Amino acid sequence: MTVGLFPVNLRVATPAIGAPVLTLSLLVNTPAKRVSGVARIYQSTYPPLEFHADVWGNYSQLQLAPGTDPIIVLTLSGNPSGPTSGLAETFQFHGVLKSSWQSGQAGYKYFDNQRWHDVEHAIVTLVGALQPREPNQPVAPLYGVGLQQAKASGDLSQMKSLARQAEQQLADAGNIQSELTKLNAEIARLEGRA
């Protein structure tokens, strides 16, 4: 699994012709196990649908049996203005994905036209590619991609959310650097004894 902050785009749909199609454009923060982004639902058949929500949530990894790849349990909530807006939720998502974020199954519901609509047993597929980190490369935060999208859409709440995530990752990186310095000092001290 990729480490750090990376974007992932998922398509969530049932096999039924004319059924709504959900696309999730997410930014995954692996140190915090948090996810934020945008959900869009389209339906080309009558009645036509164009739904949008800012989404946020978290994920966890579970290993069902020894020696098997872990699965990702992803839970998202959303509304038109972001988590700090105080508006009621208009979107909920629960999915189980392979550890590579490549595929899985999900259910979600959205509030439109004065009522909740449920979609169950939807198939999740990765759209586009993840931004993997090579083992010999340093972690490079990818705030630019999400920030450019937020700026283009004028989404202030998403920009603020990305800024908070960037600050947290910088704080985490500072803590890691401090601990690494202490570890290297201890190694040097022990090597001096030998």
C-alpha positions in Angstrom: 0.0 0.0 0.0 1.2 3.5 -0.8 2.5 5.5 2.2 1.9 9.2 2.8 -0.7 11.4 1.1 -2.0 10.2 -2.3 -5.0 10.7 -4.6 -7.4 7.9 -5.6 -10.3 8.0 -8.0 -13.0 5.4 -7.7 -16.1 4.5 -9.8 -19.0 2.9 -7.9 -21.8 1.4 -9.9 -24.3 -1.5 -10.1 -24.6 -3.5 -13.3 -28.2 -2.2 -13.9 -28.5 -0.2 -17.1 -29.4 3.4 -16.3 -28.5 3.1 -12.6 -26.7 6.0 -10.9 -22.9 6.1 -11.2 -20.9 7.4 -8.2 -17.4 8.8 -8.7 -15.2 9.5 -5.7 -12.2 11.7 -6.1 -10.3 11.2 -2.8 -7.2 12.3 -1.1 -5.9 9.5 1.3 -3.8 10.4 4.3 -2.3 7.1 5.3 -0.6 8.3 8.6 -3.9 9.5 10.0 -6.1 6.9 8.1 -8.3 9.7 7.0 -9.9 10.4 3.6 -11.4 13.6 2.1 -12.6 14.6 -1.3 -15.6 14.9 -3.6 -18.5 12.6 -4.5 -20.4 13.0 -7.7 -23.4 10.9 -8.7 -24.8 11.0 -12.3 -27.7 9.3 -13.9 -28.5 9.7 -17.5 -31.9 8.1 -17.5 -35.1 9.8 -16.4 -35.2 11.4 -13.9 -31.7 12.8 -14.7 -29.5 13.3 -11.6 -26.4 15.3 -10.9 -25.5 15.1 -7.2 -22.4 16.6 -5.6 -21.0 16.4 -2.0 -17.8 17.1 -0.2 -16.9 13.9 1.6 -14.7 13.0 4.5 -14.1 9.9 6.6 -11.7 7.3 7.6 -10.5 3.8 6.7 -9.1 0.8 8.5 -7.3 -2.3 7.4 -8.4 -5.7 8.5 -6.7 -9.0 8.0 -9.4 -11.7 7.8 -7.1 -14.7 8.0 -3.3 -15.2 8.5 -1.4 -15.1 5.3 -4.1 -13.2 3.4 -3.9 -9.6 2.1 -5.7 -7.2 4.4 -8.9 -5.5 3.2 -9.8 -1.8 3.5 -13.0 -0.8 5.2 -13.8 2.7 4.0 -16.5 4.9 5.6 -17.4 8.4 4.2 -19.9 11.1 5.1 -20.7 14.1 3.1 -22.7 17.3 2.5 -22.6 20.2 0.0 -20.2 22.3 2.1 -17.8 20.2 4.0 -17.4 18.8 7.6 -17.2 22.2 9.3 -20.2 23.8 7.6 -22.8 22.5 10.1 -25.1 21.4 7.3 -26.8 18.0 7.7 -25.3 15.0 5.9 -26.6 14.3 2.4 -24.3 11.4 1.6 -23.1 8.2 3.4 -20.8 5.5 2.0 -19.6 2.1 3.3 -17.2 0.1 1.2 -14.8 -2.9 1.4 -11.9 -2.7 -0.9 -8.8 -4.7 -1.7 -5.6 -3.5 0.0 -4.4 -2.0 -3.3 -7.6 0.2 -3.6 -8.1 -1.4 -7.0 -11.6 -2.9 -6.5 -14.2 -3.8 -4.0 -17.9 -3.6 -3.1 -19.9 -0.8 -1.5 -23.2 0.6 -0.6 -24.1 4.2 -0.3 -27.1 6.5 0.1 -27.7 10.1 -0.9 -30.4 12.7 -0.2 -32.0 14.1 -3.3 -35.5 15.4 -4.1 -36.6 15.5 -0.5 -35.8 11.8 0.2 -32.9 9.3 0.8 -32.0 7.0 -2.1 -30.1 3.7 -1.3 -27.7 1.9 -3.6 -26.6 -1.5 -2.5 -24.2 -4.1 -3.8 -22.3 -1.7 -6.0 -19.0 -2.6 -7.6 -16.0 -0.4 -6.9 -13.3 0.0 -9.5 -10.2 2.2 -9.6 -10.3 4.9 -12.3 -6.9 6.2 -13.3 -3.7 5.3 -11.4 -2.5 5.6 -7.9 0.6 7.7 -7.3 2.9 5.0 -5.8 6.0 5.8 -3.9 9.2 3.9 -4.8 10.9 2.5 -1.7 14.1 4.5 -2.3 12.3 7.8 -2.8 11.5 10.2 0.1 7.8 10.8 0.9 6.6 13.7 -1.2 3.3 15.2 -0.1 0.9 15.7 -3.0 -1.0 18.7 -1.7 -0.7 20.5 -5.1 -3.2 18.2 -6.9 -5.9 18.5 -4.3 -5.2 22.2 -3.7 -5.4 23.0 -7.5 -8.7 21.2 -7.7 -10.0 23.0 -4.7 -8.9 26.4 -6.0 -10.4 25.7 -9.4 -13.7 24.9 -7.9 -13.5 27.7 -5.3 -14.1 25.2 -2.5 -12.9 27.0 0.6 -13.8 24.2 3.0 -11.7 21.7 0.9 -8.8 24.1 0.8 -9.0 24.5 4.6 -9.2 20.7 5.0 -6.1 20.2 2.8 -4.2 22.9 4.8 -5.0 21.1 8.1 -3.9 17.8 6.6 -0.6 19.4 5.4 0.1 20.9 8.8 -0.5 17.6 10.5 1.8 15.7 8.1 4.5 18.3 8.6 4.1 17.9 12.4 4.4 14.1 12.0 7.5 14.5 9.8 9.1 16.8 12.4 8.4 14.1 15.1 9.9 11.4 12.9 13.0 13.6 12.2 13.5 14.2 15.9 13.2 10.5 16.7 15.6 9.6 13.9 18.1 12.1 15.3 17.9 10.5 18.7 18.2 7.0 17.2 21.3 8.0 15.2 22.9 9.5 18.4 22.2 6.3 20.3 23.8 4.2 17.5 26.8 6.5 17.5 27.1 6.2 21.3 26.9 2.4 21.2 29.4 2.2 18.3 31.8 4.3 20.4 31.7 1.7 23.2 32.5 -1.2 20.9 
